[in-house]
Amino acid sequence: MRFKGRHWAAVWLVTFLAVTWLVYARQTAAIHDAGALVEIRARRANLEGHRAELERRIRTEESRAVLVPRAQTKLGLHLPADSEIILVPLPGNGPP
């Protein structure tokens, strides 16, 4: 069975349409993925900003300026005077 001219034209047309459809599907998927990537990057930037804010708040709350007054009011503690500080030597660290 030999193909005639119109059969070859039909084969090439179907092949062209199939390849065109594949390219179109691939481009559509790429555009969709690019949009999702932009959305994910924006979300990541937002989360990183939130994380930086939380780390800043943690550093502030751990600071001496916050902890000392809180310990004094809630726990009744005070900063020791110089006469209240006692240095205890470790055993075996004395002069030879």
PyMOL Python script that loads the backbone (N, CA, C, O; Angstrom):
from pymol import cmd

cmd.read_pdbstr("""\
ATOM      1  N   MET A   1       0.842  -1.171   0.000  1.00  0.00           N
ATOM      2  CA  MET A   1       0.000   0.000   0.000  1.00  0.00           C
ATOM      3  C   MET A   1       0.893   1.242   0.000  1.00  0.00           C
ATOM      4  O   MET A   1       1.710   1.433   0.901  1.00  0.00           O
ATOM      5  N   ARG A   2       0.731   2.045  -0.981  1.00  0.00           N
ATOM      6  CA  ARG A   2       1.528   3.259  -1.114  1.00  0.00           C
ATOM      7  C   ARG A   2       0.646   4.461  -0.795  1.00  0.00           C
ATOM      8  O   ARG A   2      -0.509   4.545  -1.211  1.00  0.00           O
ATOM      9  N   PHE A   3       1.245   5.400  -0.028  1.00  0.00           N
ATOM     10  CA  PHE A   3       0.503   6.627   0.273  1.00  0.00           C
ATOM     11  C   PHE A   3       0.553   7.558  -0.927  1.00  0.00           C
ATOM     12  O   PHE A   3       1.572   7.672  -1.607  1.00  0.00           O
ATOM     13  N   LYS A   4      -0.546   8.205  -1.164  1.00  0.00           N
ATOM     14  CA  LYS A   4      -0.602   9.204  -2.222  1.00  0.00           C
ATOM     15  C   LYS A   4      -0.356  10.573  -1.598  1.00  0.00           C
ATOM     16  O   LYS A   4      -0.219  10.672  -0.378  1.00  0.00           O
ATOM     17  N   GLY A   5      -0.299  11.582  -2.370  1.00  0.00           N
ATOM     18  CA  GLY A   5       0.016  12.936  -1.918  1.00  0.00           C
ATOM     19  C   GLY A   5      -0.903  13.440  -0.829  1.00  0.00           C
ATOM     20  O   GLY A   5      -0.445  14.047   0.138  1.00  0.00           O
ATOM     21  N   ARG A   6      -2.192  13.198  -0.973  1.00  0.00           N
ATOM     22  CA  ARG A   6      -3.131  13.690   0.043  1.00  0.00           C
ATOM     23  C   ARG A   6      -2.957  12.953   1.372  1.00  0.00           C
ATOM     24  O   ARG A   6      -3.184  13.532   2.434  1.00  0.00           O
ATOM     25  N   HIS A   7      -2.553  11.670   1.320  1.00  0.00           N
ATOM     26  CA  HIS A   7      -2.302  10.929   2.560  1.00  0.00           C
ATOM     27  C   HIS A   7      -1.085  11.493   3.288  1.00  0.00           C
ATOM     28  O   HIS A   7      -1.098  11.647   4.510  1.00  0.00           O
ATOM     29  N   TRP A   8      -0.031  11.800   2.523  1.00  0.00           N
ATOM     30  CA  TRP A   8       1.157  12.405   3.136  1.00  0.00           C
ATOM     31  C   TRP A   8       0.807  13.757   3.735  1.00  0.00           C
ATOM     32  O   TRP A   8       1.279  14.092   4.821  1.00  0.00           O
ATOM     33  N   ALA A   9       0.008  14.516   3.063  1.00  0.00           N
ATOM     34  CA  ALA A   9      -0.409  15.824   3.584  1.00  0.00           C
ATOM     35  C   ALA A   9      -1.188  15.639   4.887  1.00  0.00           C
ATOM     36  O   ALA A   9      -0.999  16.399   5.836  1.00  0.00           O
ATOM     37  N   ALA A  10      -2.053  14.640   4.933  1.00  0.00           N
ATOM     38  CA  ALA A  10      -2.820  14.377   6.156  1.00  0.00           C
ATOM     39  C   ALA A  10      -1.895  13.934   7.287  1.00  0.00           C
ATOM     40  O   ALA A  10      -2.068  14.362   8.428  1.00  0.00           O
ATOM     41  N   VAL A  11      -0.918  13.082   6.985  1.00  0.00           N
ATOM     42  CA  VAL A  11       0.044  12.621   8.004  1.00  0.00           C
ATOM     43  C   VAL A  11       0.839  13.797   8.544  1.00  0.00           C
ATOM     44  O   VAL A  11       1.004  13.937   9.756  1.00  0.00           O
ATOM     45  N   TRP A  12       1.335  14.650   7.641  1.00  0.00           N
ATOM     46  CA  TRP A  12       2.111  15.808   8.091  1.00  0.00           C
ATOM     47  C   TRP A  12       1.242  16.780   8.872  1.00  0.00           C
ATOM     48  O   TRP A  12       1.713  17.378   9.839  1.00  0.00           O
ATOM     49  N   LEU A  13      -0.001  16.953   8.484  1.00  0.00           N
ATOM     50  CA  LEU A  13      -0.911  17.842   9.206  1.00  0.00           C
ATOM     51  C   LEU A  13      -1.178  17.317  10.613  1.00  0.00           C
ATOM     52  O   LEU A  13      -1.137  18.081  11.578  1.00  0.00           O
ATOM     53  N   VAL A  14      -1.450  16.030  10.735  1.00  0.00           N
ATOM     54  CA  VAL A  14      -1.679  15.434  12.063  1.00  0.00           C
ATOM     55  C   VAL A  14      -0.419  15.543  12.914  1.00  0.00           C
ATOM     56  O   VAL A  14      -0.493  15.864  14.100  1.00  0.00           O
ATOM     57  N   THR A  15       0.745  15.274  12.306  1.00  0.00           N
ATOM     58  CA  THR A  15       2.007  15.390  13.040  1.00  0.00           C
ATOM     59  C   THR A  15       2.230  16.828  13.506  1.00  0.00           C
ATOM     60  O   THR A  15       2.620  17.064  14.649  1.00  0.00           O
ATOM     61  N   PHE A  16       1.982  17.782  12.616  1.00  0.00           N
ATOM     62  CA  PHE A  16       2.143  19.186  12.983  1.00  0.00           C
ATOM     63  C   PHE A  16       1.199  19.571  14.115  1.00  0.00           C
ATOM     64  O   PHE A  16       1.609  20.247  15.058  1.00  0.00           O
ATOM     65  N   LEU A  17      -0.045  19.151  14.032  1.00  0.00           N
ATOM     66  CA  LEU A  17      -1.019  19.476  15.085  1.00  0.00           C
ATOM     67  C   LEU A  17      -0.644  18.827  16.417  1.00  0.00           C
ATOM     68  O   LEU A  17      -0.816  19.429  17.477  1.00  0.00           O
ATOM     69  N   ALA A  18      -0.128  17.585  16.357  1.00  0.00           N
ATOM     70  CA  ALA A  18       0.279  16.911  17.589  1.00  0.00           C
ATOM     71  C   ALA A  18       1.457  17.635  18.244  1.00  0.00           C
ATOM     72  O   ALA A  18       1.458  17.847  19.457  1.00  0.00           O
ATOM     73  N   VAL A  19       2.444  18.007  17.460  1.00  0.00           N
ATOM     74  CA  VAL A  19       3.605  18.724  17.996  1.00  0.00           C
ATOM     75  C   VAL A  19       3.197  20.095  18.517  1.00  0.00           C
ATOM     76  O   VAL A  19       3.668  20.529  19.568  1.00  0.00           O
ATOM     77  N   THR A  20       2.328  20.773  17.789  1.00  0.00           N
ATOM     78  CA  THR A  20       1.843  22.081  18.232  1.00  0.00           C
ATOM     79  C   THR A  20       1.088  21.956  19.548  1.00  0.00           C
ATOM     80  O   THR A  20       1.253  22.785  20.442  1.00  0.00           O
ATOM     81  N   TRP A  21       0.263  20.924  19.668  1.00  0.00           N
ATOM     82  CA  TRP A  21      -0.470  20.714  20.920  1.00  0.00           C
ATOM     83  C   TRP A  21       0.491  20.438  22.072  1.00  0.00           C
ATOM     84  O   TRP A  21       0.288  20.943  23.176  1.00  0.00           O
ATOM     85  N   LEU A  22       1.535  19.643  21.832  1.00  0.00           N
ATOM     86  CA  LEU A  22       2.517  19.356  22.890  1.00  0.00           C
ATOM     87  C   LEU A  22       3.242  20.626  23.333  1.00  0.00           C
ATOM     88  O   LEU A  22       3.435  20.846  24.528  1.00  0.00           O
ATOM     89  N   VAL A  23       3.639  21.452  22.382  1.00  0.00           N
ATOM     90  CA  VAL A  23       4.316  22.717  22.724  1.00  0.00           C
ATOM     91  C   VAL A  23       3.376  23.620  23.510  1.00  0.00           C
ATOM     92  O   VAL A  23       3.778  24.227  24.503  1.00  0.00           O
ATOM     93  N   TYR A  24       2.135  23.709  23.073  1.00  0.00           N
ATOM     94  CA  TYR A  24       1.157  24.538  23.779  1.00  0.00           C
ATOM     95  C   TYR A  24       0.938  24.035  25.207  1.00  0.00           C
ATOM     96  O   TYR A  24       0.899  24.831  26.145  1.00  0.00           O
ATOM     97  N   ALA A  25       0.796  22.725  25.374  1.00  0.00           N
ATOM     98  CA  ALA A  25       0.586  22.155  26.710  1.00  0.00           C
ATOM     99  C   ALA A  25       1.797  22.424  27.594  1.00  0.00           C
ATOM    100  O   ALA A  25       1.654  22.745  28.774  1.00  0.00           O
ATOM    101  N   ARG A  26       2.987  22.293  27.020  1.00  0.00           N
ATOM    102  CA  ARG A  26       4.208  22.525  27.798  1.00  0.00           C
ATOM    103  C   ARG A  26       4.305  23.991  28.215  1.00  0.00           C
ATOM    104  O   ARG A  26       4.652  24.279  29.360  1.00  0.00           O
ATOM    105  N   GLN A  27       4.009  24.904  27.324  1.00  0.00           N
ATOM    106  CA  GLN A  27       4.067  26.324  27.646  1.00  0.00           C
ATOM    107  C   GLN A  27       3.018  26.698  28.690  1.00  0.00           C
ATOM    108  O   GLN A  27       3.295  27.495  29.586  1.00  0.00           O
ATOM    109  N   THR A  28       1.832  26.136  28.584  1.00  0.00           N
ATOM    110  CA  THR A  28       0.784  26.403  29.565  1.00  0.00           C
ATOM    111  C   THR A  28       1.198  25.922  30.951  1.00  0.00           C
ATOM    112  O   THR A  28       0.990  26.614  31.948  1.00  0.00           O
ATOM    113  N   ALA A  29       1.784  24.732  31.003  1.00  0.00           N
ATOM    114  CA  ALA A  29       2.266  24.201  32.284  1.00  0.00           C
ATOM    115  C   ALA A  29       3.384  25.080  32.844  1.00  0.00           C
ATOM    116  O   ALA A  29       3.440  25.311  34.052  1.00  0.00           O
ATOM    117  N   ALA A  30       4.270  25.569  31.985  1.00  0.00           N
ATOM    118  CA  ALA A  30       5.369  26.427  32.431  1.00  0.00           C
ATOM    119  C   ALA A  30       4.845  27.743  32.991  1.00  0.00           C
ATOM    120  O   ALA A  30       5.349  28.233  34.002  1.00  0.00           O
ATOM    121  N   ILE A  31       3.836  28.318  32.338  1.00  0.00           N
ATOM    122  CA  ILE A  31       3.248  29.572  32.828  1.00  0.00           C
ATOM    123  C   ILE A  31       2.576  29.336  34.177  1.00  0.00           C
ATOM    124  O   ILE A  31       2.702  30.157  35.085  1.00  0.00           O
ATOM    125  N   HIS A  32       1.875  28.238  34.309  1.00  0.00           N
ATOM    126  CA  HIS A  32       1.230  27.903  35.587  1.00  0.00           C
ATOM    127  C   HIS A  32       2.278  27.722  36.683  1.00  0.00           C
ATOM    128  O   HIS A  32       2.115  28.234  37.790  1.00  0.00           O
ATOM    129  N   ASP A  33       3.350  26.997  36.377  1.00  0.00           N
ATOM    130  CA  ASP A  33       4.407  26.763  37.362  1.00  0.00           C
ATOM    131  C   ASP A  33       5.121  28.062  37.734  1.00  0.00           C
ATOM    132  O   ASP A  33       5.492  28.253  38.892  1.00  0.00           O
ATOM    133  N   ALA A  34       5.315  28.952  36.767  1.00  0.00           N
ATOM    134  CA  ALA A  34       5.954  30.241  37.057  1.00  0.00           C
ATOM    135  C   ALA A  34       5.094  31.067  38.004  1.00  0.00           C
ATOM    136  O   ALA A  34       5.615  31.712  38.914  1.00  0.00           O
ATOM    137  N   GLY A  35       3.789  31.050  37.798  1.00  0.00           N
ATOM    138  CA  GLY A  35       2.892  31.761  38.708  1.00  0.00           C
ATOM    139  C   GLY A  35       2.934  31.182  40.115  1.00  0.00           C
ATOM    140  O   GLY A  35       2.937  31.919  41.101  1.00  0.00           O
ATOM    141  N   ALA A  36       2.967  29.856  40.197  1.00  0.00           N
ATOM    142  CA  ALA A  36       3.057  29.211  41.510  1.00  0.00           C
ATOM    143  C   ALA A  36       4.384  29.549  42.181  1.00  0.00           C
ATOM    144  O   ALA A  36       4.433  29.749  43.395  1.00  0.00           O
ATOM    145  N   LEU A  37       5.454  29.614  41.402  1.00  0.00           N
ATOM    146  CA  LEU A  37       6.763  29.949  41.954  1.00  0.00           C
ATOM    147  C   LEU A  37       6.796  31.368  42.509  1.00  0.00           C
ATOM    148  O   LEU A  37       7.376  31.611  43.567  1.00  0.00           O
ATOM    149  N   VAL A  38       6.181  32.294  41.805  1.00  0.00           N
ATOM    150  CA  VAL A  38       6.107  33.674  42.288  1.00  0.00           C
ATOM    151  C   VAL A  38       5.338  33.718  43.607  1.00  0.00           C
ATOM    152  O   VAL A  38       5.731  34.416  44.542  1.00  0.00           O
ATOM    153  N   GLU A  39       4.254  32.974  43.671  1.00  0.00           N
ATOM    154  CA  GLU A  39       3.446  32.931  44.892  1.00  0.00           C
ATOM    155  C   GLU A  39       4.234  32.328  46.059  1.00  0.00           C
ATOM    156  O   GLU A  39       4.164  32.823  47.183  1.00  0.00           O
ATOM    157  N   ILE A  40       4.973  31.272  45.788  1.00  0.00           N
ATOM    158  CA  ILE A  40       5.772  30.626  46.838  1.00  0.00           C
ATOM    159  C   ILE A  40       6.886  31.553  47.310  1.00  0.00           C
ATOM    160  O   ILE A  40       7.162  31.631  48.507  1.00  0.00           O
ATOM    161  N   ARG A  41       7.527  32.256  46.378  1.00  0.00           N
ATOM    162  CA  ARG A  41       8.592  33.190  46.774  1.00  0.00           C
ATOM    163  C   ARG A  41       8.040  34.329  47.629  1.00  0.00           C
ATOM    164  O   ARG A  41       8.680  34.747  48.594  1.00  0.00           O
ATOM    165  N   ALA A  42       6.866  34.829  47.282  1.00  0.00           N
ATOM    166  CA  ALA A  42       6.254  35.891  48.085  1.00  0.00           C
ATOM    167  C   ALA A  42       5.912  35.379  49.483  1.00  0.00           C
ATOM    168  O   ALA A  42       6.106  36.082  50.474  1.00  0.00           O
ATOM    169  N   ARG A  43       5.408  34.164  49.551  1.00  0.00           N
ATOM    170  CA  ARG A  43       5.086  33.577  50.860  1.00  0.00           C
ATOM    171  C   ARG A  43       6.344  33.379  51.692  1.00  0.00           C
ATOM    172  O   ARG A  43       6.348  33.635  52.897  1.00  0.00           O
ATOM    173  N   ARG A  44       7.427  32.916  51.035  1.00  0.00           N
ATOM    174  CA  ARG A  44       8.685  32.716  51.752  1.00  0.00           C
ATOM    175  C   ARG A  44       9.219  34.049  52.291  1.00  0.00           C
ATOM    176  O   ARG A  44       9.675  34.117  53.432  1.00  0.00           O
ATOM    177  N   ALA A  45       9.163  35.099  51.481  1.00  0.00           N
ATOM    178  CA  ALA A  45       9.625  36.408  51.931  1.00  0.00           C
ATOM    179  C   ALA A  45       8.808  36.876  53.130  1.00  0.00           C
ATOM    180  O   ALA A  45       9.352  37.448  54.074  1.00  0.00           O
ATOM    181  N   ASN A  46       7.509  36.634  53.089  1.00  0.00           N
ATOM    182  CA  ASN A  46       6.646  37.001  54.206  1.00  0.00           C
ATOM    183  C   ASN A  46       7.019  36.226  55.464  1.00  0.00           C
ATOM    184  O   ASN A  46       7.090  36.794  56.554  1.00  0.00           O
ATOM    185  N   LEU A  47       7.257  34.920  55.308  1.00  0.00           N
ATOM    186  CA  LEU A  47       7.616  34.100  56.464  1.00  0.00           C
ATOM    187  C   LEU A  47       8.984  34.482  57.017  1.00  0.00           C
ATOM    188  O   LEU A  47       9.186  34.470  58.231  1.00  0.00           O
ATOM    189  N   GLU A  48       9.932  34.823  56.130  1.00  0.00           N
ATOM    190  CA  GLU A  48      11.242  35.244  56.613  1.00  0.00           C
ATOM    191  C   GLU A  48      11.149  36.560  57.377  1.00  0.00           C
ATOM    192  O   GLU A  48      11.847  36.747  58.373  1.00  0.00           O
ATOM    193  N   GLY A  49      10.299  37.470  56.922  1.00  0.00           N
ATOM    194  CA  GLY A  49      10.074  38.712  57.662  1.00  0.00           C
ATOM    195  C   GLY A  49       9.455  38.452  59.021  1.00  0.00           C
ATOM    196  O   GLY A  49       9.832  39.075  60.015  1.00  0.00           O
ATOM    197  N   HIS A  50       8.503  37.531  59.062  1.00  0.00           N
ATOM    198  CA  HIS A  50       7.874  37.171  60.337  1.00  0.00           C
ATOM    199  C   HIS A  50       8.894  36.533  61.277  1.00  0.00           C
ATOM    200  O   HIS A  50       8.904  36.814  62.475  1.00  0.00           O
ATOM    201  N   ARG A  51       9.750  35.676  60.729  1.00  0.00           N
ATOM    202  CA  ARG A  51      10.794  35.032  61.539  1.00  0.00           C
ATOM    203  C   ARG A  51      11.766  36.069  62.097  1.00  0.00           C
ATOM    204  O   ARG A  51      12.146  35.996  63.266  1.00  0.00           O
ATOM    205  N   ALA A  52      12.168  37.031  61.272  1.00  0.00           N
ATOM    206  CA  ALA A  52      13.079  38.076  61.743  1.00  0.00           C
ATOM    207  C   ALA A  52      12.433  38.879  62.871  1.00  0.00           C
ATOM    208  O   ALA A  52      13.098  39.228  63.846  1.00  0.00           O
ATOM    209  N   GLU A  53      11.139  39.172  62.738  1.00  0.00           N
ATOM    210  CA  GLU A  53      10.427  39.897  63.793  1.00  0.00           C
ATOM    211  C   GLU A  53      10.385  39.084  65.081  1.00  0.00           C
ATOM    212  O   GLU A  53      10.584  39.637  66.162  1.00  0.00           O
ATOM    213  N   LEU A  54      10.133  37.792  64.986  1.00  0.00           N
ATOM    214  CA  LEU A  54      10.111  36.943  66.187  1.00  0.00           C
ATOM    215  C   LEU A  54      11.494  36.844  66.829  1.00  0.00           C
ATOM    216  O   LEU A  54      11.609  36.869  68.054  1.00  0.00           O
ATOM    217  N   GLU A  55      12.549  36.732  66.006  1.00  0.00           N
ATOM    218  CA  GLU A  55      13.905  36.683  66.564  1.00  0.00           C
ATOM    219  C   GLU A  55      14.262  37.998  67.254  1.00  0.00           C
ATOM    220  O   GLU A  55      14.925  37.997  68.291  1.00  0.00           O
ATOM    221  N   ARG A  56      13.824  39.113  66.680  1.00  0.00           N
ATOM    222  CA  ARG A  56      14.064  40.413  67.320  1.00  0.00           C
ATOM    223  C   ARG A  56      13.345  40.494  68.666  1.00  0.00           C
ATOM    224  O   ARG A  56      13.898  40.992  69.646  1.00  0.00           O
ATOM    225  N   ARG A  57      12.112  40.002  68.701  1.00  0.00           N
ATOM    226  CA  ARG A  57      11.366  40.013  69.962  1.00  0.00           C
ATOM    227  C   ARG A  57      12.013  39.111  71.004  1.00  0.00           C
ATOM    228  O   ARG A  57      12.036  39.450  72.188  1.00  0.00           O
ATOM    229  N   ILE A  58      12.544  37.955  70.573  1.00  0.00           N
ATOM    230  CA  ILE A  58      13.218  37.057  71.505  1.00  0.00           C
ATOM    231  C   ILE A  58      14.459  37.728  72.078  1.00  0.00           C
ATOM    232  O   ILE A  58      14.698  37.667  73.284  1.00  0.00           O
ATOM    233  N   ARG A  59      15.258  38.375  71.214  1.00  0.00           N
ATOM    234  CA  ARG A  59      16.462  39.060  71.706  1.00  0.00           C
ATOM    235  C   ARG A  59      16.098  40.162  72.689  1.00  0.00           C
ATOM    236  O   ARG A  59      16.787  40.360  73.689  1.00  0.00           O
ATOM    237  N   THR A  60      15.020  40.876  72.406  1.00  0.00           N
ATOM    238  CA  THR A  60      14.583  41.942  73.312  1.00  0.00           C
ATOM    239  C   THR A  60      14.157  41.364  74.660  1.00  0.00           C
ATOM    240  O   THR A  60      14.534  41.885  75.710  1.00  0.00           O
ATOM    241  N   GLU A  61      13.372  40.288  74.630  1.00  0.00           N
ATOM    242  CA  GLU A  61      12.883  39.687  75.871  1.00  0.00           C
ATOM    243  C   GLU A  61      14.001  39.021  76.676  1.00  0.00           C
ATOM    244  O   GLU A  61      13.897  38.913  77.898  1.00  0.00           O
ATOM    245  N   GLU A  62      15.066  38.573  76.007  1.00  0.00           N
ATOM    246  CA  GLU A  62      16.187  37.953  76.719  1.00  0.00           C
ATOM    247  C   GLU A  62      17.172  38.976  77.270  1.00  0.00           C
ATOM    248  O   GLU A  62      18.099  38.612  77.994  1.00  0.00           O
ATOM    249  N   SER A  63      16.985  40.246  76.937  1.00  0.00           N
ATOM    250  CA  SER A  63      17.948  41.264  77.332  1.00  0.00           C
ATOM    251  C   SER A  63      17.883  41.518  78.846  1.00  0.00           C
ATOM    252  O   SER A  63      16.863  41.291  79.498  1.00  0.00           O
ATOM    253  N   ARG A  64      18.990  41.986  79.361  1.00  0.00           N
ATOM    254  CA  ARG A  64      19.087  42.287  80.786  1.00  0.00           C
ATOM    255  C   ARG A  64      18.119  43.396  81.175  1.00  0.00           C
ATOM    256  O   ARG A  64      17.586  43.398  82.285  1.00  0.00           O
ATOM    257  N   ALA A  65      17.891  44.336  80.268  1.00  0.00           N
ATOM    258  CA  ALA A  65      16.999  45.465  80.564  1.00  0.00           C
ATOM    259  C   ALA A  65      15.560  44.994  80.804  1.00  0.00           C
ATOM    260  O   ALA A  65      14.805  45.670  81.502  1.00  0.00           O
ATOM    261  N   VAL A  66      15.179  43.871  80.250  1.00  0.00           N
ATOM    262  CA  VAL A  66      13.827  43.347  80.452  1.00  0.00           C
ATOM    263  C   VAL A  66      13.805  42.328  81.586  1.00  0.00           C
ATOM    264  O   VAL A  66      12.887  42.337  82.406  1.00  0.00           O
ATOM    265  N   LEU A  67      14.807  41.451  81.640  1.00  0.00           N
ATOM    266  CA  LEU A  67      14.789  40.369  82.623  1.00  0.00           C
ATOM    267  C   LEU A  67      14.998  40.845  84.056  1.00  0.00           C
ATOM    268  O   LEU A  67      14.353  40.325  84.966  1.00  0.00           O
ATOM    269  N   VAL A  68      15.875  41.814  84.282  1.00  0.00           N
ATOM    270  CA  VAL A  68      16.145  42.277  85.657  1.00  0.00           C
ATOM    271  C   VAL A  68      14.900  42.889  86.293  1.00  0.00           C
ATOM    272  O   VAL A  68      14.541  42.487  87.400  1.00  0.00           O
ATOM    273  N   PRO A  69      14.228  43.836  85.653  1.00  0.00           N
ATOM    274  CA  PRO A  69      13.018  44.371  86.290  1.00  0.00           C
ATOM    275  C   PRO A  69      11.930  43.312  86.483  1.00  0.00           C
ATOM    276  O   PRO A  69      11.213  43.344  87.483  1.00  0.00           O
ATOM    277  N   ARG A  70      11.801  42.396  85.559  1.00  0.00           N
ATOM    278  CA  ARG A  70      10.797  41.342  85.690  1.00  0.00           C
ATOM    279  C   ARG A  70      11.130  40.426  86.867  1.00  0.00           C
ATOM    280  O   ARG A  70      10.236  40.035  87.618  1.00  0.00           O
ATOM    281  N   ALA A  71      12.407  40.080  87.033  1.00  0.00           N
ATOM    282  CA  ALA A  71      12.816  39.227  88.162  1.00  0.00           C
ATOM    283  C   ALA A  71      12.637  39.959  89.482  1.00  0.00           C
ATOM    284  O   ALA A  71      12.292  39.350  90.495  1.00  0.00           O
ATOM    285  N   GLN A  72      12.868  41.246  89.471  1.00  0.00           N
ATOM    286  CA  GLN A  72      12.707  42.015  90.706  1.00  0.00           C
ATOM    287  C   GLN A  72      11.239  42.127  91.115  1.00  0.00           C
ATOM    288  O   GLN A  72      10.921  42.007  92.298  1.00  0.00           O
ATOM    289  N   THR A  73      10.353  42.353  90.166  1.00  0.00           N
ATOM    290  CA  THR A  73       8.946  42.552  90.524  1.00  0.00           C
ATOM    291  C   THR A  73       8.209  41.225  90.739  1.00  0.00           C
ATOM    292  O   THR A  73       7.455  41.088  91.703  1.00  0.00           O
ATOM    293  N   LYS A  74       8.417  40.257  89.859  1.00  0.00           N
ATOM    294  CA  LYS A  74       7.633  39.024  89.951  1.00  0.00           C
ATOM    295  C   LYS A  74       8.228  38.006  90.917  1.00  0.00           C
ATOM    296  O   LYS A  74       7.486  37.274  91.571  1.00  0.00           O
ATOM    297  N   LEU A  75       9.547  37.948  91.016  1.00  0.00           N
ATOM    298  CA  LEU A  75      10.189  36.921  91.834  1.00  0.00           C
ATOM    299  C   LEU A  75      10.802  37.470  93.113  1.00  0.00           C
ATOM    300  O   LEU A  75      11.248  36.703  93.966  1.00  0.00           O
ATOM    301  N   GLY A  76      10.828  38.779  93.253  1.00  0.00           N
ATOM    302  CA  GLY A  76      11.396  39.380  94.454  1.00  0.00           C
ATOM    303  C   GLY A  76      12.914  39.273  94.516  1.00  0.00           C
ATOM    304  O   GLY A  76      13.486  39.321  95.606  1.00  0.00           O
ATOM    305  N   LEU A  77      13.559  39.134  93.409  1.00  0.00           N
ATOM    306  CA  LEU A  77      15.014  39.036  93.377  1.00  0.00           C
ATOM    307  C   LEU A  77      15.629  40.423  93.273  1.00  0.00           C
ATOM    308  O   LEU A  77      14.947  41.393  92.941  1.00  0.00           O
ATOM    309  N   HIS A  78      16.922  40.507  93.560  1.00  0.00           N
ATOM    310  CA  HIS A  78      17.629  41.769  93.415  1.00  0.00           C
ATOM    311  C   HIS A  78      19.026  41.493  92.853  1.00  0.00           C
ATOM    312  O   HIS A  78      19.527  40.370  92.910  1.00  0.00           O
ATOM    313  N   LEU A  79      19.630  42.532  92.318  1.00  0.00           N
ATOM    314  CA  LEU A  79      21.003  42.398  91.833  1.00  0.00           C
ATOM    315  C   LEU A  79      21.924  42.373  93.050  1.00  0.00           C
ATOM    316  O   LEU A  79      21.753  43.181  93.963  1.00  0.00           O
ATOM    317  N   PRO A  80      22.888  41.469  93.082  1.00  0.00           N
ATOM    318  CA  PRO A  80      23.759  41.403  94.255  1.00  0.00           C
ATOM    319  C   PRO A  80      24.730  42.581  94.291  1.00  0.00           C
ATOM    320  O   PRO A  80      25.207  43.063  93.263  1.00  0.00           O
ATOM    321  N   ALA A  81      24.999  43.020  95.514  1.00  0.00           N
ATOM    322  CA  ALA A  81      26.025  44.043  95.707  1.00  0.00           C
ATOM    323  C   ALA A  81      27.386  43.354  95.586  1.00  0.00           C
ATOM    324  O   ALA A  81      27.478  42.126  95.604  1.00  0.00           O
ATOM    325  N   ASP A  82      28.434  44.162  95.464  1.00  0.00           N
ATOM    326  CA  ASP A  82      29.774  43.583  95.340  1.00  0.00           C
ATOM    327  C   ASP A  82      30.148  42.744  96.560  1.00  0.00           C
ATOM    328  O   ASP A  82      30.868  41.754  96.427  1.00  0.00           O
ATOM    329  N   SER A  83      29.675  43.121  97.732  1.00  0.00           N
ATOM    330  CA  SER A  83      30.005  42.372  98.955  1.00  0.00           C
ATOM    331  C   SER A  83      29.254  41.035  99.023  1.00  0.00           C
ATOM    332  O   SER A  83      29.636  40.161  99.801  1.00  0.00           O
ATOM    333  N   GLU A  84      28.212  40.867  98.237  1.00  0.00           N
ATOM    334  CA  GLU A  84      27.440  39.622  98.249  1.00  0.00           C
ATOM    335  C   GLU A  84      27.981  38.570  97.273  1.00  0.00           C
ATOM    336  O   GLU A  84      27.521  37.429  97.285  1.00  0.00           O
ATOM    337  N   ILE A  85      28.919  38.929  96.455  1.00  0.00           N
ATOM    338  CA  ILE A  85      29.461  38.000  95.474  1.00  0.00           C
ATOM    339  C   ILE A  85      30.648  37.270  96.085  1.00  0.00           C
ATOM    340  O   ILE A  85      31.601  37.895  96.551  1.00  0.00           O
ATOM    341  N   ILE A  86      30.584  35.956  96.079  1.00  0.00           N
ATOM    342  CA  ILE A  86      31.654  35.120  96.634  1.00  0.00           C
ATOM    343  C   ILE A  86      32.170  34.219  95.523  1.00  0.00           C
ATOM    344  O   ILE A  86      31.394  33.503  94.890  1.00  0.00           O
ATOM    345  N   LEU A  87      33.460  34.250  95.287  1.00  0.00           N
ATOM    346  CA  LEU A  87      34.080  33.390  94.294  1.00  0.00           C
ATOM    347  C   LEU A  87      34.538  32.112  94.970  1.00  0.00           C
ATOM    348  O   LEU A  87      35.321  32.161  95.918  1.00  0.00           O
ATOM    349  N   VAL A  88      34.074  30.996  94.508  1.00  0.00           N
ATOM    350  CA  VAL A  88      34.435  29.690  95.074  1.00  0.00           C
ATOM    351  C   VAL A  88      35.446  29.040  94.141  1.00  0.00           C
ATOM    352  O   VAL A  88      35.139  28.788  92.975  1.00  0.00           O
ATOM    353  N   PRO A  89      36.652  28.765  94.641  1.00  0.00           N
ATOM    354  CA  PRO A  89      37.650  28.141  93.774  1.00  0.00           C
ATOM    355  C   PRO A  89      37.304  26.677  93.517  1.00  0.00           C
ATOM    356  O   PRO A  89      36.743  25.998  94.377  1.00  0.00           O
ATOM    357  N   LEU A  90      37.636  26.219  92.358  1.00  0.00           N
ATOM    358  CA  LEU A  90      37.439  24.815  92.022  1.00  0.00           C
ATOM    359  C   LEU A  90      38.571  23.992  92.612  1.00  0.00           C
ATOM    360  O   LEU A  90      39.711  24.456  92.649  1.00  0.00           O
ATOM    361  N   PRO A  91      38.279  22.767  93.080  1.00  0.00           N
ATOM    362  CA  PRO A  91      39.348  21.941  93.627  1.00  0.00           C
ATOM    363  C   PRO A  91      40.356  21.545  92.524  1.00  0.00           C
ATOM    364  O   PRO A  91      39.970  21.207  91.405  1.00  0.00           O
ATOM    365  N   GLY A  92      41.613  21.595  92.862  1.00  0.00           N
ATOM    366  CA  GLY A  92      42.655  21.187  91.931  1.00  0.00           C
ATOM    367  C   GLY A  92      43.125  22.308  91.020  1.00  0.00           C
ATOM    368  O   GLY A  92      44.023  22.087  90.208  1.00  0.00           O
ATOM    369  N   ASN A  93      42.560  23.491  91.121  1.00  0.00           N
ATOM    370  CA  ASN A  93      42.988  24.595  90.275  1.00  0.00           C
ATOM    371  C   ASN A  93      43.865  25.590  91.054  1.00  0.00           C
ATOM    372  O   ASN A  93      44.096  26.704  90.585  1.00  0.00           O
ATOM    373  N   GLY A  94      44.335  25.209  92.196  1.00  0.00           N
ATOM    374  CA  GLY A  94      45.172  26.083  92.987  1.00  0.00           C
ATOM    375  C   GLY A  94      46.591  26.158  92.453  1.00  0.00           C
ATOM    376  O   GLY A  94      46.928  25.456  91.500  1.00  0.00           O
ATOM    377  N   PRO A  95      47.432  27.001  93.054  1.00  0.00           N
ATOM    378  CA  PRO A  95      48.820  27.094  92.596  1.00  0.00           C
ATOM    379  C   PRO A  95      49.583  25.820  92.906  1.00  0.00           C
ATOM    380  O   PRO A  95      49.321  25.187  93.929  1.00  0.00           O
ATOM    381  N   PRO A  96      50.507  25.428  92.064  1.00  0.00           N
ATOM    382  CA  PRO A  96      51.260  24.168  92.264  1.00  0.00           C
ATOM    383  C   PRO A  96      52.253  24.232  93.386  1.00  0.00           C
ATOM    384  O   PRO A  96      52.944  23.250  93.655  1.00  0.00           O
TER     385      PRO A  96
END
""", "prot")
cmd.dss("prot")
cmd.show_as("cartoon", "prot")
cmd.util.cbc("prot")
cmd.orient("prot")
